[in-house]
Amino acid sequence: MFRGVLRVNSHQYQIQRFSAIASVSQRTFVTGKTTIKPKRSRRRKIGYAVGAATLFGTFSYLVTQDYLFLQEAKGAHEQVPFLALHPERGGAKNLPVVTHQLDDLAQDEGKPRLVIIGSGWGAVSVLRNLDKDKFNVTIISPNNYFLFTPLLPSVCVGTNEPRSLLEPIRKIAARVRGHFLEAQAIDVDIENKMIEVKSTRFMANDNETEAKAEHFYVPYDQLVLAVGATSITHGVQGLNHTNQLKTVQDAMAIRRKVMENVEKACLPTTTPEQRKQLLSFVVCGGGPTGVEFSAEIFDWINEDLVKWFPKLLREDVSVTIIQSRDHILNQMDVHISEFAESRFKRENINVVTNARVVRIEDNNVVYKYKSSGDNEEDLHSIPYGLCLWSTGIAMTPFVQSLSEKFGIQNHQRVLLTDEFLRVKGVPDMSIFAVGDCATIENPKLIEHIEEIFENSDKNKDGRLNTEEFNDVVAYIKRKFPLIRQHCEKLERAFENYDLDHSGTIEIQELAKFLRDIDRKVTQLPATAQVASQQGEYLAKYLTNRTNNPFIYKHLGTLAYLGNTAVGEFSWGYKMIGGLYSMYLWRSVYWSEQVSMRTRMNLSLDWTKQALFGRDLSIV
């Protein structure tokens, strides 16, 4: 009986299984597709649900945040400190003293006041790395934005739009609940620890036709100077006829000038001589800024001017670089400089080296070669429609006044700081300086020769053997950490300085060794990379996260040459041309942006330029 039941059930199961298989096979035969597995369908539904929930959550968060900010703004007058609305007067000039801000919070009371003057690379790096709850932070700058300066040359011809390089400083300062004052620092009262500030937004009184700038004091406990630098003049007359490239306003003015000159050159009333002058671009300075500006002009000529303007203009355009050194891009390896010069030569960009600009006239740049000496008759002249002056840095008037006040400052171009970035000459060491306005004073080892020799001469025989010479190198690295990067592999240099082959180093031979090191030690370059590293270090130093001195770590140098780029990196790799180098150059600068908004803007700019060309409008 049981066998019969089992046999029947088994038979029914086989029939059902065969029917299911046949049904699947029939659907596969008819549609040509296999059925979707239940697990895969379930995963897809879960994915849709997660995506919808994410979109709904993001939308809800944004709407809620706007509502919360609006609610916080209600009744704000009741929470503003009285002294923020009615500051007391004081100080040497009896000016209003800003002890409280309009957006002060209760939790900021009693915190040390950290004031940052400037909104460049150094200042932004401090803000991005500072502990959020350590200081009551105030930023003072005439510009309410951070400018990504390495890409300024691309703004001059419309490759990138100006706002793609700007990030509001208030958004960056919000991380540390910082206050921002759009004003210009005038002076520092070191005794009372107050900064005299002048507002840049003038208020006109009813009874006066001219606007007056309001002056006031901002007190500080710690002060960071990150005000940058201005262009050095080298005593050349006529610089008022030139353009500079340090601000976004400079780039916009150059862009307008370039387009105006080209449009004037298209007029039928313009003579051939006038046309060549209007389309002559002269760059004084062969550093990265001058070279990249020339490359951007070259790109614009070959990609946009020949397409939309009369073809005659292409033959009348000229670009000239005047460089006082042997090569352009002399900060880089000589092979990179030679590659840049050969590329520019192929593209008819005239590079004049070992030449010095004598004066700038209304329509001509007058220069002479260094080999001519003081011979005033050996002068050369180039007509120009636009002349860019890019030849180094000098102190701003504000930094110059501080340098004179501090007393022991003896540098002509920058403020001197110690290895902890503290400005020399300040009694309580409460003022720091980062970026282009300052440099670290390097020690002169030759001045410490007796100390170094006596410390390493263990047996006091007046000579240094190999072991004692290695002690010299170790002592220098320990006592002078700023020299450490210049002392690598010097332990093996014993034989090079054993001039008499006696097997020992005498004090005269040690003197040569120390002088060679002193010659290798140079000032920190005025680059965004240095300022950014200084700001990051200073943020850690101010919050006691490090007690070590600042040591600059050079990561590399890049330069754009027109649809290609060059660069050298700290690990020894040299990038010399190639299409990939342009995209690597763009990728590095894209990754260094301070916000996703500017990254998206840059991506859109490069895409629009590739698809539609550069904007030719004059605004």
C-alpha positions as CSV (number, residue, x, y, z in Angstrom):
1,M,0.0,0.0,0.0
2,F,2.7,2.4,1.0
3,R,4.7,1.5,-2.0
4,G,1.7,2.3,-4.2
5,V,1.2,5.7,-2.6
6,L,4.9,6.6,-2.9
7,R,4.9,5.5,-6.5
8,V,1.8,7.7,-7.3
9,N,3.3,10.7,-5.5
10,S,6.6,10.3,-7.2
11,H,4.9,10.1,-10.5
12,Q,2.9,13.3,-9.8
13,Y,6.0,15.1,-8.7
14,Q,7.8,14.2,-11.9
15,I,4.9,15.4,-14.0
16,Q,4.8,18.7,-12.2
17,R,8.6,19.1,-12.5
18,F,8.4,18.3,-16.3
19,S,5.6,20.8,-16.8
20,A,7.6,23.6,-15.0
21,I,10.6,22.9,-17.1
22,A,8.6,22.8,-20.3
23,S,6.9,26.1,-19.4
24,V,10.3,27.8,-18.8
25,S,11.6,26.3,-22.1
26,Q,8.6,27.6,-24.0
27,R,9.0,31.1,-22.6
28,T,12.7,31.0,-23.5
29,F,12.0,29.7,-27.0
30,V,9.3,32.4,-27.7
31,T,10.9,35.5,-26.2
32,G,14.6,34.5,-26.7
33,K,15.3,35.6,-23.1
34,T,15.8,33.7,-19.9
35,T,13.6,34.6,-17.0
36,I,15.0,37.0,-14.4
37,K,16.0,35.4,-11.2
38,P,14.0,36.4,-8.1
39,K,17.1,37.4,-6.3
40,R,18.3,39.8,-9.0
41,S,14.8,41.4,-9.2
42,R,14.8,41.8,-5.4
43,R,18.2,43.5,-5.5
44,R,17.1,45.9,-8.2
45,K,14.0,46.9,-6.2
46,I,16.2,47.4,-3.1
47,G,18.5,49.6,-5.2
48,Y,15.7,51.7,-6.5
49,A,14.4,52.1,-2.9
50,V,17.8,53.2,-1.6
51,G,18.3,55.7,-4.4
52,A,14.8,57.2,-3.9
53,A,15.4,57.4,-0.1
54,T,18.7,59.1,-0.7
55,L,17.3,61.7,-3.0
56,F,14.4,62.3,-0.7
57,G,16.7,62.6,2.3
58,T,19.0,65.0,0.5
59,F,16.1,67.2,-0.6
60,S,14.6,67.1,2.9
61,Y,18.0,68.0,4.5
62,L,18.5,71.0,2.2
63,V,14.9,72.3,2.8
64,T,15.3,71.8,6.6
65,Q,18.6,73.6,6.7
66,D,17.2,76.6,4.9
67,Y,14.3,76.6,7.4
68,L,16.7,76.3,10.4
69,F,18.9,79.2,9.2
70,L,15.7,81.3,8.7
71,Q,14.5,80.5,12.2
72,E,17.9,81.3,13.7
73,A,17.8,84.7,12.1
74,K,14.6,85.6,13.8
75,G,15.2,87.7,16.9
76,A,18.9,88.1,16.2
77,H,18.9,91.6,17.6
78,E,18.2,90.3,21.0
79,Q,21.3,88.1,20.9
80,V,23.8,90.5,19.5
81,P,26.2,91.9,22.3
82,F,25.7,95.5,23.1
83,L,29.4,96.3,22.4
84,A,29.1,94.8,18.9
85,L,26.5,97.5,18.0
86,H,28.1,100.3,20.0
87,P,31.9,99.7,20.3
88,E,33.9,101.7,22.8
89,R,36.8,103.9,21.7
90,G,40.4,103.5,22.8
91,G,43.9,103.0,21.6
92,A,46.5,105.6,20.7
93,K,44.2,107.2,18.1
94,N,40.9,106.9,20.1
95,L,39.2,104.8,17.5
96,P,36.4,102.3,17.9
97,V,37.6,99.0,19.3
98,V,35.9,95.9,18.0
99,T,35.9,93.7,21.0
100,H,32.7,91.9,20.0
101,Q,31.3,90.9,16.6
102,L,27.8,90.9,15.3
103,D,27.8,87.1,14.9
104,D,29.5,86.3,18.3
105,L,28.3,83.2,20.0
106,A,28.1,82.5,23.7
107,Q,30.5,79.6,23.4
108,D,33.2,81.9,21.9
109,E,33.4,84.0,25.0
110,G,36.8,83.8,26.8
111,K,38.6,82.1,23.9
112,P,41.9,83.6,22.7
113,R,41.5,86.0,19.8
114,L,43.2,84.8,16.6
115,V,43.3,87.4,13.9
116,I,44.3,86.5,10.3
117,I,45.1,89.3,7.9
118,G,44.7,88.1,4.3
119,S,42.6,85.6,2.4
120,G,45.2,83.9,0.3
121,W,46.9,80.5,0.4
122,G,48.4,80.8,3.8
123,A,45.3,82.2,5.5
124,V,43.0,79.6,4.0
125,S,45.4,76.8,4.9
126,V,45.3,77.9,8.6
127,L,41.5,78.0,8.5
128,R,41.2,74.5,7.0
129,N,43.6,72.9,9.5
130,L,42.8,74.8,12.7
131,D,41.0,73.1,15.6
132,K,37.4,74.2,15.5
133,D,37.0,75.1,19.2
134,K,40.4,76.6,20.2
135,F,40.1,80.2,19.1
136,N,37.8,83.1,18.4
137,V,38.9,83.7,14.8
138,T,38.6,86.9,12.8
139,I,39.8,87.3,9.2
140,I,40.6,90.7,7.8
141,S,41.0,91.2,4.1
142,P,39.9,93.7,1.4
143,N,38.8,90.7,-0.7
144,N,35.9,88.5,0.6
145,Y,37.1,85.5,-1.5
146,F,40.0,83.1,-1.9
147,L,41.7,83.2,-5.4
148,F,43.3,80.1,-7.0
149,T,46.2,82.1,-8.4
150,P,48.0,79.3,-10.4
151,L,45.2,79.4,-13.0
152,L,45.1,83.2,-13.4
153,P,46.8,83.2,-16.8
154,S,43.9,81.1,-18.2
155,V,41.4,83.8,-17.2
156,C,43.2,86.3,-19.4
157,V,42.0,84.7,-22.6
158,G,38.7,83.1,-21.4
159,T,39.9,79.5,-21.0
160,N,38.5,79.7,-17.4
161,E,35.9,82.1,-16.1
162,P,37.0,84.3,-13.1
163,R,34.4,82.9,-10.7
164,S,35.7,79.4,-11.3
165,L,38.8,80.4,-9.4
166,L,37.0,82.1,-6.5
167,E,35.6,80.7,-3.2
168,P,33.9,83.0,-0.7
169,I,36.1,83.3,2.4
170,R,33.0,83.2,4.6
171,K,32.3,79.7,3.5
172,I,35.8,78.6,4.4
173,A,35.8,80.4,7.7
174,A,32.5,78.8,8.7
175,R,34.4,75.7,9.6
176,V,35.9,77.4,12.7
177,R,32.9,79.8,13.2
178,G,35.2,82.6,12.1
179,H,34.2,86.3,11.6
180,F,35.1,88.2,8.4
181,L,35.7,91.9,8.1
182,E,36.1,93.3,4.6
183,A,38.7,95.9,5.4
184,Q,42.4,96.8,4.9
185,A,45.0,96.6,7.7
186,I,46.8,99.8,8.1
187,D,49.1,99.4,11.2
188,V,49.7,97.2,14.2
189,D,49.9,98.6,17.7
190,I,52.2,96.0,19.3
191,E,52.1,97.4,22.8
192,N,48.3,97.3,23.0
193,K,48.0,94.3,20.7
194,M,45.5,96.0,18.3
195,I,45.3,96.3,14.5
196,E,44.3,99.5,12.9
197,V,41.9,98.7,10.1
198,K,40.3,100.8,7.4
199,S,37.0,99.8,5.8
200,T,37.1,99.3,2.0
201,R,33.3,100.0,1.7
202,F,33.1,103.7,2.0
203,M,30.1,105.4,3.6
204,A,29.2,108.8,2.2
205,N,27.7,111.4,4.6
206,D,24.9,113.6,3.6
207,N,26.9,116.8,4.0
208,E,30.0,115.5,2.1
209,T,30.5,114.7,-1.5
210,E,33.5,112.5,-0.9
211,A,33.2,109.2,0.8
212,K,35.2,108.7,4.0
213,A,36.8,105.4,5.1
214,E,36.1,104.4,8.7
215,H,39.1,103.4,10.8
216,F,38.8,101.1,13.8
217,Y,40.9,98.8,16.0
218,V,40.7,95.0,16.1
219,P,42.3,93.5,19.2
220,Y,44.3,90.2,19.0
221,D,46.0,87.6,21.2
222,Q,47.7,85.9,18.2
223,L,48.2,87.5,14.9
224,V,48.9,85.8,11.5
225,L,50.2,88.0,8.6
226,A,49.3,86.4,5.3
227,V,49.0,89.6,3.1
228,G,51.1,88.5,0.2
229,A,53.4,90.7,-1.8
230,T,53.5,93.2,-4.7
231,S,55.6,93.2,-7.8
232,I,59.1,94.5,-7.6
233,T,60.0,97.4,-9.9
234,H,63.8,97.1,-10.2
235,G,63.8,100.9,-10.5
236,V,62.4,100.7,-14.0
237,Q,60.5,103.8,-15.2
238,G,57.1,103.6,-16.9
239,L,55.5,100.7,-15.1
240,N,52.2,102.6,-15.2
241,H,52.0,101.6,-18.8
242,T,52.1,97.9,-18.0
243,N,49.7,95.3,-16.7
244,Q,50.3,92.9,-13.8
245,L,48.8,89.5,-13.0
246,K,48.3,89.1,-9.3
247,T,44.6,89.6,-8.8
248,V,41.4,88.5,-10.5
249,Q,40.9,92.2,-11.5
250,D,44.3,92.2,-13.2
251,A,43.3,89.1,-15.2
252,M,39.9,90.6,-16.2
253,A,41.6,93.9,-17.3
254,I,44.1,91.9,-19.4
255,R,41.3,90.0,-21.0
256,R,39.5,93.2,-21.9
257,K,42.6,94.8,-23.2
258,V,43.4,91.8,-25.5
259,M,39.9,91.7,-27.0
260,E,39.9,95.5,-27.5
261,N,43.2,95.5,-29.3
262,V,42.1,92.7,-31.6
263,E,38.9,94.5,-32.4
264,K,40.8,97.7,-33.1
265,A,43.1,95.8,-35.4
266,C,40.1,94.7,-37.5
267,L,39.0,98.3,-38.2
268,P,39.6,99.4,-41.8
269,T,41.1,102.7,-40.6
270,T,44.0,100.9,-38.7
271,T,47.3,101.1,-40.5
272,P,49.6,98.0,-40.9
273,E,52.0,99.6,-38.4
274,Q,49.3,100.2,-35.9
275,R,47.9,96.7,-36.4
276,K,51.3,95.1,-35.6
277,Q,51.7,97.2,-32.5
278,L,48.2,96.4,-31.2
279,L,48.9,92.6,-31.7
280,S,52.3,92.7,-30.0
281,F,52.3,91.1,-26.6
282,V,55.5,91.7,-24.5
283,V,56.1,89.8,-21.3
284,C,58.8,91.1,-18.9
285,G,59.8,88.1,-16.9
286,G,60.4,84.5,-17.8
287,G,59.1,82.8,-14.6
288,P,56.0,80.5,-14.5
289,T,53.5,83.3,-14.6
290,G,55.1,85.0,-17.7
291,V,55.6,81.7,-19.5
292,E,52.0,80.4,-18.8
293,F,50.5,83.8,-19.9
294,S,52.5,83.6,-23.2
295,A,51.3,80.0,-23.7
296,E,47.6,80.9,-23.1
297,I,47.9,83.8,-25.6
298,F,49.5,81.4,-28.0
299,D,46.6,78.9,-27.6
300,W,44.0,81.6,-28.0
301,I,45.7,82.8,-31.2
302,N,45.8,79.4,-32.8
303,E,42.4,78.1,-31.6
304,D,40.1,81.1,-31.6
305,L,41.6,84.1,-33.4
306,V,42.2,82.2,-36.7
307,K,38.7,80.9,-36.6
308,W,36.7,84.0,-35.9
309,F,38.8,86.9,-37.0
310,P,40.4,87.9,-40.3
311,K,43.2,85.6,-41.2
312,L,45.5,88.5,-41.8
313,L,45.7,89.1,-38.0
314,R,47.5,85.8,-37.4
315,E,50.6,86.9,-39.3
316,D,50.7,90.2,-37.5
317,V,50.5,88.7,-34.0
318,S,53.8,88.5,-32.0
319,V,54.6,87.4,-28.5
320,T,58.0,88.3,-26.9
321,I,59.4,87.2,-23.5
322,I,62.2,89.3,-22.0
323,Q,64.2,87.3,-19.4
324,S,67.1,88.5,-17.3
325,R,68.6,85.0,-16.7
326,D,70.1,82.5,-19.1
327,H,66.9,80.5,-19.5
328,I,63.2,80.9,-18.9
329,L,61.8,78.8,-16.1
330,N,65.2,78.9,-14.5
331,Q,63.7,77.4,-11.3
332,M,63.4,74.1,-13.1
333,D,65.9,71.7,-14.5
334,V,67.9,73.0,-17.4
335,H,66.5,70.3,-19.8
336,I,63.0,71.6,-19.0
337,S,64.0,75.2,-19.7
338,E,65.6,74.2,-23.0
339,F,62.5,72.2,-24.0
340,A,60.3,75.3,-23.3
341,E,62.6,77.6,-25.3
342,S,62.7,75.2,-28.2
343,R,58.9,74.8,-28.2
344,F,58.4,78.5,-28.1
345,K,60.9,79.0,-30.9
346,R,59.0,76.5,-33.1
347,E,55.8,78.5,-32.5
348,N,57.4,81.8,-33.3
349,I,57.3,83.1,-29.7
350,N,60.4,85.3,-29.3
351,V,62.4,84.6,-26.2
352,V,65.1,87.2,-25.3
353,T,67.4,86.0,-22.5
354,N,70.2,87.7,-20.6
355,A,68.5,91.1,-21.2
356,R,67.3,93.8,-18.8
357,V,64.4,96.2,-19.3
358,V,65.6,99.8,-19.2
359,R,62.3,101.6,-19.4
360,I,58.7,101.3,-20.5
361,E,57.5,103.9,-22.9
362,D,54.0,104.6,-24.1
363,N,54.2,102.2,-26.9
364,N,57.6,100.6,-26.7
365,V,59.6,98.4,-24.3
366,V,63.3,99.4,-24.3
367,Y,65.8,96.8,-23.2
368,K,69.5,96.0,-23.5
369,Y,71.6,92.8,-23.2
370,K,73.7,92.4,-20.1
371,S,76.8,91.9,-22.1
372,S,76.6,95.5,-23.4
373,G,77.3,96.8,-19.8
374,D,76.6,100.5,-19.4
375,N,76.6,101.3,-23.1
376,E,73.5,103.3,-23.5
377,E,73.8,103.2,-27.3
378,D,73.2,99.4,-27.5
379,L,69.5,99.6,-26.8
380,H,66.7,97.6,-28.4
381,S,63.0,98.6,-28.7
382,I,59.9,96.4,-29.1
383,P,56.5,98.0,-29.8
384,Y,53.6,96.6,-27.8
385,G,49.9,96.7,-27.5
386,L,50.0,94.9,-24.1
387,C,53.0,94.6,-21.8
388,L,52.9,92.2,-18.8
389,W,55.2,93.0,-15.9
390,S,56.0,89.7,-14.0
391,T,59.5,90.0,-12.4
392,G,59.4,89.0,-8.8
393,I,58.0,90.2,-5.5
394,A,58.5,93.1,-3.1
395,M,56.9,94.3,0.2
396,T,53.5,95.9,0.3
397,P,53.4,99.3,2.1
398,F,51.8,97.6,5.1
399,V,54.5,95.0,5.4
400,Q,57.2,97.7,4.8
401,S,55.9,99.8,7.7
402,L,55.9,96.7,10.0
403,S,59.4,95.8,9.0
404,E,60.6,99.3,10.0
405,K,58.7,99.1,13.3
406,F,60.1,95.7,14.3
407,G,63.6,97.1,14.1
408,I,65.8,94.0,13.6
409,Q,64.3,93.2,10.2
410,N,67.0,93.7,7.6
411,H,65.6,92.0,4.5
412,Q,64.6,94.2,1.6
413,R,61.7,92.2,0.2
414,V,60.1,90.1,3.0
415,L,59.7,89.8,6.7
416,L,62.1,87.5,8.5
417,T,60.7,84.8,10.8
418,D,62.3,82.1,12.9
419,E,61.9,78.4,12.3
420,F,58.5,78.5,14.0
421,L,57.2,81.2,11.7
422,R,57.3,83.9,14.4
423,V,58.2,87.3,13.2
424,K,61.5,88.5,14.5
425,G,61.5,91.7,16.6
426,V,58.2,91.0,18.4
427,P,58.8,90.8,22.1
428,D,56.0,88.4,23.1
429,M,56.3,86.4,19.8
430,S,52.6,86.7,19.2
431,I,52.8,87.6,15.5
432,F,53.3,85.0,12.8
433,A,53.9,85.5,9.1
434,V,53.3,83.0,6.2
435,G,53.3,83.1,2.4
436,D,54.9,85.6,0.1
437,C,55.2,88.3,2.7
438,A,57.8,86.4,4.8
439,T,60.7,84.0,4.7
440,I,62.6,82.0,7.3
441,E,66.0,83.4,8.3
442,N,68.5,80.7,7.5
443,P,71.4,80.3,9.9
444,K,74.9,80.9,8.6
445,L,76.9,77.8,9.6
446,I,80.2,79.5,9.0
447,E,79.4,81.8,12.0
448,H,79.1,78.7,14.2
449,I,82.3,77.0,13.0
450,E,84.1,77.1,16.4
451,E,81.1,75.7,18.2
452,I,80.6,72.9,15.6
453,F,84.3,72.0,15.6
454,E,84.8,71.9,19.4
455,N,81.6,69.9,19.9
456,S,82.7,67.2,17.4
457,D,86.5,67.1,18.2
458,K,86.1,64.4,20.9
459,N,89.8,63.8,21.5
460,K,90.7,67.5,21.3
461,D,93.6,67.0,18.9
462,G,92.5,69.9,16.6
463,R,91.5,67.5,13.8
464,L,88.4,65.5,12.8
465,N,88.6,61.9,11.8
466,T,85.9,60.2,9.8
467,E,83.8,59.3,12.9
468,E,84.0,62.9,14.2
469,F,83.2,64.3,10.8
470,N,80.0,62.3,10.8
471,D,79.3,63.8,14.2
472,V,79.6,67.2,12.6
473,V,76.9,66.3,10.1
474,A,74.6,64.8,12.8
475,Y,75.1,67.9,15.0
476,I,74.2,70.3,12.2
477,K,71.0,68.3,11.4
478,R,70.1,68.3,15.1
479,K,71.0,71.9,15.9
480,F,69.9,73.5,12.7
481,P,66.8,71.5,11.4
482,L,66.3,74.0,8.5
483,I,69.6,72.8,7.0
484,R,68.7,69.1,7.3
485,Q,67.4,68.7,3.7
486,H,70.7,70.2,2.4
487,C,72.8,67.7,4.5
488,E,71.7,64.5,2.9
489,K,74.5,62.1,2.0
490,L,77.1,64.5,3.4
491,E,78.5,61.8,5.6
492,R,80.1,60.4,2.5
493,A,81.8,63.7,1.6
494,F,84.8,63.3,3.9
495,E,87.2,62.6,1.1
496,N,86.0,65.6,-0.9
497,Y,87.0,68.0,1.9
498,D,90.2,66.2,3.0
499,L,92.1,68.5,0.7
500,D,95.6,67.6,1.9
501,H,94.7,63.8,2.0
502,S,95.9,63.6,5.6
503,G,93.0,61.4,6.6
504,T,91.6,64.1,8.8
505,I,89.7,67.4,8.5
506,E,91.3,70.6,9.8
507,I,89.3,73.7,10.7
508,Q,90.2,75.4,7.4
509,E,88.8,72.4,5.5
510,L,85.7,72.4,7.7
511,A,85.2,76.1,6.9
512,K,85.0,75.2,3.2
513,F,82.5,72.4,4.0
514,L,80.3,74.9,5.9
515,R,80.5,77.6,3.2
516,D,79.3,75.1,0.6
517,I,76.3,74.2,2.7
518,D,75.5,77.9,3.2
519,R,75.6,78.5,-0.5
520,K,73.1,75.7,-1.0
521,V,70.6,77.1,1.5
522,T,68.3,79.5,-0.2
523,Q,65.1,81.4,0.7
524,L,61.8,79.7,0.4
525,P,60.2,80.3,-3.0
526,A,57.2,82.6,-3.2
527,T,54.7,79.9,-4.3
528,A,51.3,78.7,-3.3
529,Q,52.9,75.4,-2.2
530,V,55.0,77.0,0.4
531,A,52.2,79.2,1.8
532,S,49.9,76.2,2.0
533,Q,52.4,74.1,3.9
534,Q,53.2,77.0,6.3
535,G,49.5,77.5,7.0
536,E,49.0,73.9,7.8
537,Y,52.0,73.8,10.1
538,L,51.0,77.0,11.8
539,A,47.5,75.7,12.6
540,K,49.1,72.7,14.3
541,Y,51.6,74.8,16.1
542,L,49.0,77.2,17.5
543,T,47.0,74.3,18.9
544,N,50.1,72.6,20.4
545,R,49.9,69.7,18.0
546,T,53.6,70.0,17.1
547,N,56.7,71.5,18.7
548,N,59.0,70.9,15.8
549,P,60.2,73.7,13.6
550,F,58.7,74.2,10.1
551,I,60.4,72.2,7.3
552,Y,59.3,72.8,3.7
553,K,58.8,69.7,1.7
554,H,59.1,70.5,-2.0
555,L,56.6,68.3,-3.9
556,G,57.3,69.6,-7.4
557,T,56.8,72.4,-9.9
558,L,54.5,72.5,-12.9
559,A,54.2,75.0,-15.9
560,Y,51.8,75.1,-18.8
561,L,53.3,75.6,-22.3
562,G,50.3,75.5,-24.5
563,N,48.5,72.2,-25.0
564,T,51.3,70.6,-23.1
565,A,53.1,71.0,-19.8
566,V,56.4,70.5,-18.1
567,G,57.2,69.6,-14.5
568,E,59.6,68.1,-12.1
569,F,58.7,66.2,-8.9
570,S,60.4,65.6,-5.6
571,W,61.0,61.9,-6.3
572,G,63.1,62.8,-9.4
573,Y,60.6,62.3,-12.2
574,K,60.7,65.0,-14.9
575,M,57.7,65.6,-17.1
576,I,58.8,67.1,-20.4
577,G,55.9,67.6,-22.9
578,G,53.4,65.2,-24.3
579,L,49.6,65.5,-24.5
580,Y,49.2,63.5,-21.2
581,S,51.2,66.2,-19.4
582,M,48.5,68.8,-20.0
583,Y,45.8,66.6,-18.4
584,L,48.1,65.7,-15.5
585,W,48.7,69.5,-15.0
586,R,44.9,70.1,-15.0
587,S,44.3,67.1,-12.7
588,V,46.8,68.4,-10.1
589,Y,45.2,71.9,-10.1
590,W,41.7,70.4,-10.1
591,S,42.5,68.3,-7.0
592,E,44.0,71.3,-5.2
593,Q,40.7,73.2,-5.3
594,V,39.2,74.2,-1.9
595,S,35.6,73.2,-2.8
596,M,33.6,70.9,-5.0
597,R,31.9,73.9,-6.5
598,T,35.1,75.3,-8.0
599,R,36.0,71.8,-9.2
600,M,32.7,71.5,-11.1
601,N,33.1,75.0,-12.5
602,L,36.6,74.2,-13.8
603,S,35.4,71.0,-15.4
604,L,32.6,72.9,-17.1
605,D,35.0,75.6,-18.3
606,W,37.4,73.1,-19.9
607,T,34.5,71.2,-21.5
608,K,32.9,74.3,-22.9
609,Q,36.3,75.5,-24.3
610,A,36.8,72.1,-26.0
611,L,33.3,72.1,-27.5
612,F,32.6,75.7,-28.3
613,G,35.9,77.6,-28.0
614,R,36.6,80.6,-25.7
615,D,34.2,83.4,-25.1
616,L,35.1,86.4,-27.3
617,S,32.8,89.0,-25.7
618,I,34.0,92.3,-24.3
619,V,32.3,93.0,-21.0
